[in-house]
Amino acid sequence: MSRRGSPSVRPELVEGQSLAYPLRAVRPFYLYILEGSDGSYYVGHTDDLPTRVAQHESGSLGGSTATRKVLRLAYSCEFASREDALARERQIKNWSRAKKQALIAQDWERLRELAKSKTPRQAQASPSTSSGRTDPE
């Protein structure tokens, strides 16, 4: 407090917040999609996009990008938290190749079209084989 009874102004504090919460540098997180030389896509997230892309290009991270040459960063999107970036990564990893391509092309109409869920009848016509049961009941 200053001598006049009002709080002193401190530049490291966020305007409008309590003086108990100092300003922190907020570092964004990124969702990214890399395109491999074989046409494959790799989806990941990071808080340092240039470094992570360089690591993938050099093969130093191991895994699938170590055995496939990375052609380019095909898509990236910024998020405020790691949790949000990770949630989006998990969502996109489950997408079809066509949906990923629509996202990369920023073809929102095509993406909406591909996102429409199957009707129950269509879903029954192509049962999942992951359960081991493909015969109709």
N, C-alpha and C positions, 0 to 999 in steps of 0.2 A: 504494500500500500504506500502511496505517496503521502507526504505530510498533510495534504488537504483532505485525506480520507477516501480518495478514489483510487482504484487499482491503477498501478503504473502500467503503461503500455509496453508489452514485450512482443517484438516481432516474431518470435518463435511460437507464439500461440495462435491458434486458429480463431478467426473472428467468429463470434457468436457461440463459441464453446466455453465451457467452464475453464477457469484458469488451471484446473487440475489436469487437463489433457493437452500436453504439448504437441505441436505440429510434428508429424512424422512424414518423411518422404514416402509417398505412396508409389510403390513400384507395380506397374500393371503385369498381368499374366496374359499369356497368349495361347490360343489354340492354333495349331498349324497343321497343314496337310502338305506332305512332300510327294512329289511324283518321281518314281524310280524309272530307270532306263528300260525296264521290262514292262512299263505301263502300270505298275502297281502303285497304290497309294499308302502312305504311312501317316497316321494321325497321332499327334502328341500334344503336350502342353509344356510350357516353360515360362520362367520369368526373365529370360535373357535370350530373345529370339536369334539375334545374329550369332551368338556363341553356340547355341544348340544346333542351328543349321550347319555351321562349320564342323561341329562334332559329328553330325550325321554324314556329311560329305567326306570326312576323313576316315570314317569307319571306326572311330575310337570308342563309340558307345556299345559296339557289339550288336547282337540281335539282327533283325531283318535288314536294316539299312547298311550293316557292315558287309553283307553279301550281295547287295544290289546297289548299283551306282545311282546316287541321287542326282536327278536332272535339274530339278528346280523346286523352289518354294512355290507351291501352286495356290495356296490360300493361307491367310492368317486373320485372326480376329482378336481384339483386345478385351480383357475382362478385368474387373476390379479385384477379384479374389481368386486364389488357387482353386477353391472349391467349385466356383462357377466354371472355370476353364476345364477342370477335370470332369465335371458333370457333362459339359458339352462334348468333350473328347469321347467319353463313354457312349454318348448318344450317337455320335457320328460314326464311331467304329462299327456300330450295328447296322448302319445304313447300307443300302445296295450301292454298287458302283455307279449306277445311273444317278442316284440322289447326290452322291459325292461330286459327280461331274457337274450337276446342275448348280450345286453350291459354289463350286470353283468358278463356274461361268457367271455366277450371280444371276442365274435365270430363275427368278422367283416364281414365275408362273409354272414352269416345269417342276420346280421343287414342290409347289403346292399340289400339283397333279400327282406326283409320285408319292406324296405323303398321305394321300387319301387311303384310309384303311380298306381292307378287303371286306366284302360283304360276307356274312356267315356262309352263304352257299359257295362262294369262291374259296373260302378258307377250307371247307370240307372237301373240295375237289382236289386239293393238294395238301395231304396230311404231312405232318412233320415226321421225319424218320429218326429224329434224335431220341425219341422215347422207346424205339425198338418196335413199336406197334404201327403198322401201316394199313392193317385190314380194317374195313368199316365195321362198326359194331352193330 
